[in-house]
Amino acid sequence: MNNGKLKNKVAVVTGAGRGIGRAIALGYVKEGAAVAAIARTESDLATLEQEVSKLGGKCVGIPADLTIPAAPAEIVNKW
C-alpha cells in the first residue's frame, strides 16, 4: 500500500479487467480503497482479484456488459 489516502473508501471501476481500467483499480487498491471491479471477462476479473489479494487489498469482481442498457441497474440490485 502507498499512502492510504483512500482507506475506508470504495471505488467502482468499469473496464477493470484489462488496460487502463485494471491499472486504475490496482492504483486505488494501493491507496487503500476496496474496489468493485466491473468487466465483461470473468477470467480477467478472477486474476485481478488474485492480484489484489496478494497486495493485501479487497476487490470484488462483477461480470457485466455495460453496453446493455439494463446492466447498471442489475449490478446495483445484485451487489
C-alpha positions in Angstrom: 0.0 0.0 0.0 1.1 3.6 -0.6 -0.2 6.5 1.5 -3.6 5.0 2.3 -5.3 8.2 1.1 -8.4 6.1 0.1 -8.6 3.9 3.3 -12.2 3.1 4.2 -13.4 4.2 0.7 -14.9 2.0 -2.1 -14.1 2.6 -5.7 -16.3 1.3 -8.6 -14.1 0.8 -11.7 -15.5 -0.2 -15.0 -13.4 -1.8 -17.6 -11.3 -3.2 -14.8 -10.3 -6.4 -16.5 -7.6 -5.0 -18.6 -5.6 -2.0 -19.6 -6.2 1.4 -18.1 -9.2 0.2 -16.0 -7.1 -2.5 -14.5 -4.3 -0.1 -13.7 -6.8 2.3 -12.1 -8.3 -0.5 -10.0 -4.8 -1.5 -8.8 -3.9 2.1 -8.1 -7.0 2.6 -5.9 -6.2 -0.6 -4.0 -2.6 0.5 -3.4 -4.0 3.7 -1.9 -6.2 1.6 0.5 -9.6 1.5 -1.3 -11.7 -1.6 -1.7 -12.6 -2.0 -5.3 -15.8 -3.2 -7.1 -14.3 -4.2 -10.4 -16.6 -4.4 -13.4 -15.7 -6.1 -16.7 -17.1 -8.5 -19.3 -14.5 -11.2 -18.9 -14.8 -13.3 -15.7 -11.3 -14.7 -16.1 -9.8 -11.2 -16.2 -11.7 -10.3 -13.0 -10.5 -13.5 -11.3 -6.9 -12.7 -12.0 -7.4 -9.1 -10.8 -9.0 -10.4 -7.6 -6.0 -12.7 -7.0 -3.5 -9.9 -7.6 -5.4 -7.6 -5.3 -5.4 -10.3 -2.6 -1.6 -10.7 -2.9 -1.4 -6.9 -2.3 -3.5 -7.3 0.9 -6.4 -5.4 -0.6 -10.1 -6.1 -1.2 -11.7 -6.5 -4.6 -15.0 -7.9 -5.8 -15.2 -8.8 -9.5 -18.5 -8.1 -11.1 -19.0 -9.6 -14.6 -21.2 -7.3 -16.7 -21.5 -5.9 -20.2 -22.3 -2.2 -19.7 -23.3 -1.8 -23.4 -26.5 -3.4 -22.3 -28.8 -0.6 -21.0 -30.2 -2.7 -18.1 -26.8 -3.8 -16.8 -26.1 -0.9 -14.4 -29.4 -1.4 -12.6 -28.8 -5.1 -12.4 -25.4 -4.5 -10.9 -26.8 -2.2 -8.3 -29.7 -4.5 -7.4 -27.5 -7.6 -7.2 -24.5 -6.1 -5.4 
